[in-house]
Amino acid sequence: MKSNGAGQELPQQGAIRLYVHIPFCVKKCSYCDFLSGPSCAEDRRRYLDALACEIANTRQEGAYVRSIFIGGGTPSVLETGQMERLFSLLHQHFRILPDAEITLECNPGTTDQEKLSAYRKMGINRLSLGVQSFHDPELLLLGRIHTAKQARECFDMARAAGFRNINLDLMSALPGQSFADWMDNLKEAAALGPEHISAYSLIIEDGTPFAASYRAGSLPPLPDEETDRRMYHETKHFLEGCGYHRYEISNYARDGFECAHNISYWTGDTYLGLGAGASSYAGGIRFSNQRDLSAYCEAAQRLRVHPRGRNGFDEALEQLRADQTVLTGDDKFEEFMFLGLRMTRGISIAEFQKRFGVPIDEVYHKEIEDNIAKGLLVLEGGRLFLTEFGTDVCNTVMADFIRTAV
């Protein structure tokens, strides 16, 4: 369904979350299927001009911002002055709470001490470092531009700049990776002492160089299923021993350092996505921006000619949006279940009824009972959550709660 002024569906009061997409990187990684790629200085300048138009015309004066996530791509490829301009615009057009969690994705090899210190002065208080591995051969295979030494140096520089909330991204089940290799990566990460660790298993996505190499048989063999599961289980065991608890399928944190922004996605909070391909959700409506960078920039610039409050604004905004979906009642039930079950705390039975006005048992009695009987779900203390076995086959469990699945 085409959008029709979807940006106006955002609440005029209450809390929202902001996601800002920076689709640029130094080099496209071999496994990556995100909206990102290399760029020239003119591409970045044009994009930031377009982003400024969108920010100025999708603001909500009465709402306040509880978290911001600057993702990509590699946002840290921007010049310091460009990042300062972006934050100046966000503060100009949104009411950002003084204690808002503000995260920047940052890759080793794209930043230095001066940049990191500038980020802290801008109010960025959380860094997510795309380390992926501490083994140089693995980094080379993934197409990363940094070395393990640079990753450690980037972390140390972030600490020196005053960051006290740092996430490290790590990737397991890589081609040719042994269980011992993965445990070495975990030990290296934990030894640095970040507040948060995201540990994801590699997924070979269609359309990536990895997928082509995999089909051609030119990649080292992937770890077998048993090794992959052993990696996952031992990750939880090892990180718990280091003071981290798993709060979501792939995310671990020290107490009080869970990523508030990501939790908002899993709990159905309102969020606004800014930039090419960025998605938004509010009031049961999901909408997203044009993915093509040229189309996005042209559409966003039309908002300069037809700004909010002037004739032609709705049409200009419609051209910026790629699509809009009005969620049905079943859609809302499904999202509540399969997003909420990603978290180790699961979902609240009372919250389901409060939000939808119907008991959960009336909607999902059979699905809940069947999965409890199989040992995949537990109902305890008014919450429904995955067992360890259920986490291993979480996609199968969650599919039971998607009625529109074919």
NORLIN-V542901 format. One record per pair of residues at least 6 apart in sequence whose C-alpha atoms are under 6 Angstrom apart, sorted by the first residue. I is the first residue (numbers start at 1). J is the second residue. D is the distance in Angstrom with one decimal. If there is no record, write none. Layout:
# NORLIN-V542901
((I;J;D) (I;J;D))
This chain:
# NORLIN-V542901
((1;323;6.0) (1;324;5.4) (2;323;4.9) (2;324;5.5) (3;318;5.5) (3;323;5.4) (3;324;4.8) (4;318;5.5) (5;314;5.0) (5;317;5.8) (5;318;5.6) (10;282;5.7) (12;60;5.7) (12;62;4.8) (12;63;5.3) (13;62;4.8) (13;63;4.3) (14;63;5.0) (15;63;5.8) (15;64;5.1) (15;65;5.7) (16;65;5.1) (16;270;5.2) (16;271;5.2) (17;65;5.6) (17;66;5.8) (17;67;5.1) (17;271;4.4) (18;68;4.7) (18;271;5.7) (18;272;5.0) (18;273;6.0) (19;68;5.8) (19;69;4.8) (19;70;6.0) (19;273;4.7) (20;70;4.8) (20;273;5.9) (20;274;4.7) (20;275;5.9) (21;71;5.2) (21;72;5.3) (21;275;5.0) (22;72;4.7) (22;73;5.8) (22;75;5.4) (23;35;6.0) (23;36;4.3) (23;72;5.0) (23;73;4.5) (24;36;5.3) (24;37;5.1) (24;38;5.6) (24;73;4.9) (24;74;5.7) (25;37;5.3) (25;38;5.0) (25;73;5.3) (25;74;4.9) (26;38;5.2) (27;38;5.5) (28;37;5.4) (29;143;4.7) (29;144;5.9) (30;142;5.6) (30;143;5.3) (30;209;5.1) (30;210;5.4) (31;208;5.8) (31;210;5.2) (36;73;4.8) (50;297;5.1) (50;300;5.1) (50;301;5.5) (51;275;5.9) (53;300;5.9) (54;300;5.7) (57;308;5.5) (59;93;5.7) (64;95;4.7) (64;96;5.8) (65;95;5.9) (65;96;4.6) (65;97;5.9) (66;97;6.0) (66;100;4.8) (67;100;5.0) (67;101;4.7) (67;102;5.6) (67;261;5.7) (68;102;4.7) (69;102;5.9) (69;103;4.7) (70;104;4.8) (71;105;5.3) (76;106;5.2) (76;110;6.0) (77;110;5.7) (102;124;5.1) (102;125;5.5) (102;126;5.8) (103;126;4.5) (103;127;5.5) (104;127;5.1) (105;128;4.7) (106;128;6.0) (106;129;5.0) (107;129;5.5) (107;130;5.0) (108;146;5.9) (108;151;5.3) (108;154;5.7) (109;146;5.3) (113;157;5.6) (116;161;5.9) (117;161;4.8) (126;165;4.9) (126;166;5.7) (127;166;4.9) (128;166;5.9) (128;167;4.5) (128;168;5.9) (129;168;5.0) (130;169;5.0) (131;169;5.5) (132;169;5.4) (132;170;3.8) (132;171;4.9) (133;170;5.9) (134;148;4.6) (134;185;5.5) (136;147;5.7) (136;148;5.9) (165;195;5.6) (166;194;5.4) (166;195;5.5) (167;196;4.4) (167;197;5.3) (168;197;4.9) (169;198;4.8) (170;199;4.8) (171;199;5.8) (171;200;4.9) (171;201;5.6) (172;201;4.6) (172;202;6.0) (173;201;5.6) (173;202;5.8) (173;223;5.7) (173;228;5.9) (175;220;5.0) (175;221;5.3) (175;222;4.3) (176;220;4.9) (176;221;5.5) (176;222;5.9) (195;253;5.9) (195;254;5.5) (196;252;5.7) (196;253;4.3) (197;252;5.2) (198;250;5.8) (198;251;4.6) (199;250;5.3) (200;250;5.8) (204;211;5.7) (213;219;5.9) (244;252;5.7) (244;253;4.9) (244;254;4.7) (245;252;5.3) (245;253;5.5) (246;252;4.3) (247;343;5.6) (247;344;5.1) (248;342;5.5) (248;343;4.1) (248;344;5.4) (249;342;5.6) (266;339;4.8) (266;340;5.5) (270;281;5.5) (270;282;4.9) (271;280;5.5) (271;281;5.4) (272;280;4.5) (273;279;4.9) (273;280;4.9) (276;289;5.6) (276;290;5.6) (276;291;5.1) (276;296;5.8) (277;289;4.7) (277;290;5.3) (277;291;4.1) (278;288;5.5) (278;289;5.5) (279;287;5.8) (279;288;4.1) (280;286;5.7) (280;287;5.4) (280;288;6.0) (284;327;5.4) (285;325;5.7) (285;326;4.6) (285;327;5.9) (286;324;5.7) (286;325;5.2) (287;323;5.6) (287;324;4.2) (288;321;5.6) (288;322;5.7) (288;323;5.8) (289;320;5.8) (289;321;4.2) (289;322;4.9) (290;296;5.2) (290;320;6.0) (290;321;5.6) (290;322;4.7) (299;319;5.7) (299;320;4.9) (302;316;5.9) (303;316;5.9) (306;312;5.4) (306;313;5.0) (307;313;5.7) (334;401;5.8) (334;402;5.4) (338;398;5.2) (340;346;5.5) (340;347;5.3) (341;385;6.0) (346;384;5.4) (346;385;4.1) (347;383;5.5) (347;384;5.4) (348;383;4.6) (349;382;5.7) (349;383;5.7) (353;359;5.0) (371;377;5.5) (372;378;5.9) (376;386;5.9) (376;387;5.3) (376;389;5.9) (376;390;3.9) (377;385;5.6) (377;386;4.5) (377;387;5.4) (378;384;5.7) (378;385;5.5))
